[in-house]
């Protein structure tokens, strides 16, 4: 039971809570101060003796205890927040450490790959030197006479690519100079339509199809066909070039021996590479619109001893390649 503002008031000297006190002992000033003082009264009862005990608690004491409790709660919350922040930092650190370990492992793997590539390039350099010596090709050697001043013996990436291109050219030269290429056969004469289409532009002078003004010399013929139409080589030969060329787009040049070459331009795709030996009717690529074109078609040229010739005489009595379908199961 709580009693506020001292009603009833427990005077000094009656701590046992008897409820009786002597008014003669109380002075008027003491009684006035006791009536003006604000306090809480806590009544305690004994369960066996049945005696009551009242405890006076001033308001200031209650406020101080409440303030201390609030301060303690704030301190506990601050500790919890600090601990949570520290735990988050530890988790972030562990995640970054795992990521760093993973990156370190990837770096080691890449180092192994680079080392293996360097060894392969070094082997390619040695093989290129052997091929040069085998075909009697000499190069001018420049640099210091002292081998210790030459730096690294491992070739650079650009040098390895240059040697690789040289190897491809050397293989093409070897194939062209082989005994099987010294004598031209009927199969090495262009006598096949390279694509199944319609002849839309001929050989010689023509009006510029882009500007519509002036004239230009057309070095071949244009055969119109849808994009993706197969393009076949018109005779046996060796692929001399398969690459992008200005104006021609994707271009394939086939050397048929005896100074005769055929050019196939504006392809969408090509399936051969330089140095590859091809047979009459073999697939070279597909019709496209690469290069300087206005519509999908094949630009076909025939060169003899480095000069462009009219392809029409070669096409006049030529047949169109058709893939024979096998209708039998054996």
BAGU-726916 format. One record per residue (C-alpha): chain; residue in one letter; x, y, z. Coordinates in Angstrom, 1 decimal. Each point is the difference from the previous one (the first is absolute). Example, Ala and Ser with C-alpha at 12.3 -4.5 7.8 and 13.67 -1.06 7.14 Angstrom:
% residues 2
R kette rest      X      Y      Z
R     A    a   12.3   -4.5    7.8
R     A    s    1.4    3.4   -0.7
% end
This chain:
% residues 330
R kette rest      X      Y      Z
R     A    x    0.0    0.0    0.0
R     A    x    1.4    3.5   -1.0
R     A    x   -1.0    3.2    1.7
R     A    x    0.9    3.3   -1.5
R     A    x    0.6    3.4    1.7
R     A    x    0.2   -1.5    3.6
R     A    x   -3.5   -1.0    0.8
R     A    x    0.1   -1.4    2.5
R     A    x    3.4    1.2    1.1
R     A    x    2.4   -2.2    2.0
R     A    x    1.8    2.1    2.5
R     A    x    3.6   -0.6    1.1
R     A    x    0.3   -2.4    2.8
R     A    x   -2.9   -2.3   -1.2
R     A    x    2.0   -2.2   -2.3
R     A    x   -1.9   -3.1    1.0
R     A    x   -3.1    1.3   -1.7
R     A    x   -2.3   -0.1    3.0
R     A    x   -2.1    2.8   -1.4
R     A    x    0.0    2.1    3.3
R     A    x    2.2    2.9    0.8
R     A    x    0.2    2.7    2.6
R     A    x   -1.1    3.4   -1.2
R     A    x    1.8    1.6    3.0
R     A    x    3.3   -1.1   -1.4
R     A    x   -0.6    1.6   -3.4
R     A    x    0.8    3.7   -0.4
R     A    x   -2.0    2.2   -2.4
R     A    x    3.1    0.5   -2.3
R     A    x    0.7   -3.7   -0.3
R     A    x   -3.7   -0.8   -0.8
R     A    x    0.0    2.7   -2.7
R     A    x    3.1   -1.3   -1.6
R     A    x   -1.3   -3.6    0.0
R     A    x   -3.3    1.1   -1.6
R     A    x    1.8    2.0   -2.8
R     A    x    2.5   -2.8   -0.9
R     A    x   -1.0   -2.3   -3.0
R     A    x    0.8   -3.6    0.4
R     A    x   -1.1   -3.6   -0.8
R     A    x   -1.1   -2.2    2.8
R     A    x    0.7   -3.7   -0.4
R     A    x   -2.0   -2.3    2.4
R     A    x    1.5   -3.3    0.8
R     A    x   -1.9   -2.7    1.9
R     A    x    1.4   -3.0    1.8
R     A    x   -1.8   -3.2   -0.8
R     A    x    0.5   -1.7    3.4
R     A    x    0.0    2.8    2.5
R     A    x   -2.6    2.2   -1.8
R     A    x    1.9    3.2    0.8
R     A    x    0.2    2.7   -2.7
R     A    x    3.1    2.1   -0.8
R     A    x   -0.1    3.1   -2.1
R     A    x    3.0    1.3   -1.9
R     A    x    0.2    3.6   -1.2
R     A    x    1.7    0.5   -3.4
R     A    x    0.5    3.6   -1.2
R     A    x   -0.8    1.0   -3.6
R     A    x    3.6    0.9   -0.7
R     A    x    1.2   -3.5    0.9
R     A    x   -2.6   -1.5   -2.5
R     A    x    1.1    2.4   -2.7
R     A    x    3.7   -0.8    0.6
R     A    x   -0.6   -3.7   -0.2
R     A    x   -2.1    0.4   -3.2
R     A    x    2.8    2.2   -1.5
R     A    x    2.6   -2.6    0.9
R     A    x   -2.1   -2.8   -1.5
R     A    x   -0.4    2.0   -3.3
R     A    x    3.7    0.7   -0.1
R     A    x    0.7   -3.7    0.5
R     A    x   -2.4   -1.0   -2.7
R     A    x    1.6    2.5   -2.4
R     A    x    3.4   -1.4    0.9
R     A    x   -1.1   -3.6   -0.7
R     A    x   -1.5    1.1   -3.3
R     A    x    3.2    1.7   -0.9
R     A    x    2.0   -3.1    0.8
R     A    x   -2.3   -2.2   -2.1
R     A    x    0.3    2.5   -2.9
R     A    x    3.8    0.1    0.3
R     A    x    0.2   -3.8    0.1
R     A    x   -2.3   -0.3   -3.1
R     A    x    2.2    2.5   -1.9
R     A    x    3.1   -1.9    1.0
R     A    x   -1.5   -3.3   -1.1
R     A    x   -1.0    1.5   -3.4
R     A    x    3.5    1.3   -0.5
R     A    x    1.4   -3.4    0.7
R     A    x   -2.4   -1.7   -2.4
R     A    x    0.9    2.6   -2.7
R     A    x    3.7   -0.6    0.6
R     A    x   -0.4   -3.7   -0.3
R     A    x   -1.9    0.4   -3.2
R     A    x    2.7    2.2   -1.5
R     A    x    2.7   -2.4    1.1
R     A    x   -1.8   -2.9   -1.7
R     A    x   -0.3    2.1   -3.1
R     A    x    3.7    1.0    0.1
R     A    x    0.9   -3.7    0.4
R     A    x   -2.1   -0.9   -3.1
R     A    x    1.6    2.8   -2.0
R     A    x    3.4   -1.2    1.0
R     A    x   -0.8   -3.5   -1.1
R     A    x   -1.3    1.3   -3.4
R     A    x    3.1    2.0   -0.4
R     A    x    2.2   -3.0    0.6
R     A    x   -2.1   -2.0   -2.6
R     A    x    0.5    2.9   -2.5
R     A    x    3.7    0.0    0.7
R     A    x    0.2   -3.7   -0.8
R     A    x   -2.0    0.6   -3.2
R     A    x    2.3    2.8   -1.0
R     A    x    3.1   -2.1    0.7
R     A    x   -1.4   -2.8   -2.1
R     A    x   -0.8    2.4   -2.9
R     A    x    3.5    1.4    0.2
R     A    x    1.4   -3.5   -0.3
R     A    x   -2.2   -0.7   -3.0
R     A    x    1.0    3.3   -1.7
R     A    x    3.6   -0.9    0.6
R     A    x   -0.5   -3.4   -1.6
R     A    x   -1.7    1.7   -2.9
R     A    x    2.9    2.4   -0.4
R     A    x    2.4   -3.0   -0.1
R     A    x   -2.2   -1.8   -2.6
R     A    x   -0.2    3.2   -2.1
R     A    x    3.8    0.2   -0.1
R     A    x    0.2   -3.6   -1.1
R     A    x   -2.5    0.6   -2.8
R     A    x    2.0    3.1   -1.1
R     A    x    3.1   -2.1   -0.2
R     A    x   -1.7   -2.9   -1.8
R     A    x   -1.3    2.3   -2.8
R     A    x    3.2    2.0   -0.2
R     A    x   -1.5    3.3    1.1
R     A    x    2.5    2.3    1.6
R     A    x   -0.6    2.9    2.2
R     A    x    2.4    2.9    0.9
R     A    x    1.0   -0.3    3.6
R     A    x    0.5    3.2    1.8
R     A    x    1.1    0.7    3.6
R     A    x    3.0   -0.2    2.3
R     A    x    2.5   -2.7   -0.5
R     A    x    0.0   -0.8    3.6
R     A    x   -2.9   -2.3    0.8
R     A    x   -0.1    1.2    3.6
R     A    x   -1.1    3.4   -1.3
R     A    x   -2.9   -1.3   -2.0
R     A    x   -2.5   -0.2    2.9
R     A    x   -2.6   -2.7    0.2
R     A    x    0.2   -3.0   -2.3
R     A    x   -3.8   -0.5    0.2
R     A    x   -1.7    1.6   -3.1
R     A    x   -2.6    2.7    0.5
R     A    x   -3.6   -0.5   -0.9
R     A    x    0.2    2.1   -3.2
R     A    x    3.1   -1.9   -1.2
R     A    x   -1.8   -3.3    0.6
R     A    x   -3.0    1.2   -2.0
R     A    x    2.3    1.1   -2.8
R     A    x    1.7   -3.3   -0.1
R     A    x   -3.3   -1.8    0.0
R     A    x   -1.1    2.0   -3.1
R     A    x    3.3   -0.9   -1.6
R     A    x   -0.6   -3.7    0.7
R     A    x   -3.3    0.2   -1.7
R     A    x    1.5    1.7   -3.0
R     A    x    2.8   -2.6   -0.1
R     A    x   -2.5   -2.8    0.0
R     A    x   -1.9    1.5   -2.8
R     A    x    3.2    0.5   -2.0
R     A    x    1.0   -3.6    0.6
R     A    x   -3.4   -1.3   -1.2
R     A    x    0.1    2.2   -3.1
R     A    x    3.5   -1.2   -0.8
R     A    x   -0.7   -3.7    0.6
R     A    x    0.1   -2.3   -3.0
R     A    x   -3.8   -0.5    0.1
R     A    x   -0.4    3.8   -0.8
R     A    x    2.5    0.3   -2.8
R     A    x   -2.3   -1.3   -2.7
R     A    x   -3.4    1.5   -0.4
R     A    x   -3.0   -2.3   -0.5
R     A    x   -3.5    0.5   -1.2
R     A    x   -1.2    0.2    3.7
R     A    x    2.3    3.0    0.5
R     A    x   -1.7    2.1   -2.7
R     A    x   -2.9    2.1    1.3
R     A    x   -3.0   -1.6   -1.7
R     A    x   -2.8    0.1    2.6
R     A    x   -2.5    2.6    1.2
R     A    x    1.1    1.0    3.5
R     A    x   -3.6    0.6    1.2
R     A    x   -3.5   -0.8   -1.2
R     A    x   -1.3    3.4   -0.9
R     A    x   -0.6    2.6   -2.7
R     A    x    2.6    2.1   -1.8
R     A    x   -0.8    3.6    0.8
R     A    x    3.2    2.0   -1.0
R     A    x    2.7   -0.8   -2.5
R     A    x    3.7    0.7   -0.6
R     A    x    1.4    3.3   -1.1
R     A    x   -1.0    3.7    0.3
R     A    x   -3.3    0.7    1.8
R     A    x   -1.8    2.9    1.7
R     A    x    0.9    0.4    3.7
R     A    x   -2.9   -1.8    1.8
R     A    x    0.4    2.2    3.1
R     A    x    0.2    3.5   -1.3
R     A    x   -1.7   -0.6   -3.4
R     A    x    2.6    2.3   -1.6
R     A    x    3.2   -0.7   -1.9
R     A    x    1.3   -3.4   -1.0
R     A    x    2.2   -2.6    1.7
R     A    x    1.6   -3.2   -1.2
R     A    x   -1.6   -3.1    1.3
R     A    x    2.6   -2.8    0.3
R     A    x   -2.4   -2.9    0.2
R     A    x   -3.7   -1.0   -0.2
R     A    x   -2.7    0.2    2.6
R     A    x   -2.3   -3.0    0.6
R     A    x   -3.1    0.8    2.0
R     A    x   -1.0   -2.5    2.6
R     A    x   -1.7    0.1    3.5
R     A    x    2.1    0.4    3.1
R     A    x    1.3   -3.3    1.2
R     A    x    0.1   -1.7   -3.5
R     A    x    3.0   -2.4   -0.2
R     A    x    3.0    1.0   -2.0
R     A    x    2.1   -2.7   -1.7
R     A    x    3.5    0.2   -1.4
R     A    x    0.0   -0.2   -3.8
R     A    x    3.2   -2.1   -0.3
R     A    x    2.7   -1.9    2.0
R     A    x    2.5    2.3    1.7
R     A    x    1.6    1.3    3.1
R     A    x   -1.6    2.8    2.2
R     A    x    2.4    2.9   -0.2
R     A    x   -2.1    2.4    2.0
R     A    x   -3.0   -0.1    2.3
R     A    x   -0.5    3.3    1.8
R     A    x   -1.7    3.4    0.1
R     A    x    1.0    2.4   -2.8
R     A    x   -1.0    3.6   -0.6
R     A    x   -2.9    0.2   -2.4
R     A    x   -0.1   -3.8   -0.5
R     A    x   -1.1   -0.8    3.5
R     A    x    0.6   -3.7    0.9
R     A    x    2.2   -1.1   -2.9
R     A    x    1.3   -3.5   -1.0
R     A    x    2.7   -0.3   -2.7
R     A    x    0.8   -3.4   -1.4
R     A    x    3.2   -0.7   -2.0
R     A    x   -0.6   -2.6   -2.7
R     A    x    3.5   -0.1   -1.3
R     A    x    1.4    1.3   -3.3
R     A    x   -0.6    3.6    1.1
R     A    x   -3.8   -0.5    0.2
R     A    x   -1.9    1.2    3.1
R     A    x   -3.7    0.4    0.8
R     A    x   -1.3    2.6    2.5
R     A    x   -3.2   -0.4    2.0
R     A    x   -1.2    3.2    1.8
R     A    x   -2.7    1.5    2.3
R     A    x   -0.4   -3.3    1.9
R     A    x   -2.0   -0.2    3.2
R     A    x    2.2   -2.9    1.2
R     A    x    2.9   -2.0   -1.3
R     A    x    1.0   -3.5    1.1
R     A    x    3.5   -0.3   -1.4
R     A    x    3.4    1.4    1.0
R     A    x    3.2    1.1   -1.8
R     A    x    2.1   -3.0   -1.0
R     A    x   -2.9   -2.4   -0.2
R     A    x   -0.3   -2.2   -3.1
R     A    x   -3.5   -0.1   -1.5
R     A    x   -1.7   -2.1   -2.7
R     A    x   -2.4    1.1   -2.7
R     A    x   -3.5    0.5    1.4
R     A    x    1.2    0.1    3.7
R     A    x   -1.8    2.5    2.2
R     A    x    1.9    3.3    0.6
R     A    x   -2.6    2.0    1.8
R     A    x   -3.4    1.7   -0.3
R     A    x   -1.4    3.1   -1.9
R     A    x   -0.2    3.2    2.1
R     A    x    0.1    3.8    0.0
R     A    x    3.5    0.6    1.4
R     A    x    2.0    2.8   -1.5
R     A    x   -1.2    2.6   -2.5
R     A    x   -3.3   -1.4   -1.2
R     A    x   -3.6    1.1   -0.6
R     A    x   -1.6   -3.5    0.2
R     A    x    1.0   -3.6    0.8
R     A    x    2.0   -1.5   -2.9
R     A    x    3.3   -1.7   -0.8
R     A    x    2.7    2.0   -1.8
R     A    x    2.0   -2.5   -2.1
R     A    x    3.3    0.8   -1.6
R     A    x    2.5   -2.0   -2.1
R     A    x    3.6    1.1   -0.1
R     A    x    2.7   -1.3   -2.4
R     A    x    3.6    1.0    0.7
R     A    x   -1.1    2.7    2.3
R     A    x   -2.5    1.6   -2.5
R     A    x   -3.8   -0.1    0.4
R     A    x   -1.7   -1.8   -2.8
R     A    x   -3.6   -0.2   -1.1
R     A    x   -1.6   -3.0    1.9
R     A    x   -2.8   -0.3   -2.5
R     A    x    1.9   -2.4   -2.4
R     A    x    0.7   -2.3    3.0
R     A    x   -3.7    0.1    1.0
R     A    x   -1.5   -0.3   -3.5
R     A    x    0.4   -3.7   -0.2
R     A    x    0.3   -0.7    3.7
R     A    x   -2.5   -2.0    2.1
R     A    x   -1.6    0.9    3.3
R     A    x    1.1   -2.1    3.0
R     A    x   -2.8   -2.0    1.5
R     A    x    0.4   -2.2    3.1
R     A    x   -1.1   -3.5   -0.7
R     A    x   -2.4   -1.3    2.6
R     A    x    0.6   -3.6    1.1
R     A    x   -3.4   -1.7    0.1
R     A    x    1.4   -3.3    1.0
R     A    x    0.5   -1.2    3.5
R     A    x    3.3   -1.8   -0.8
% end
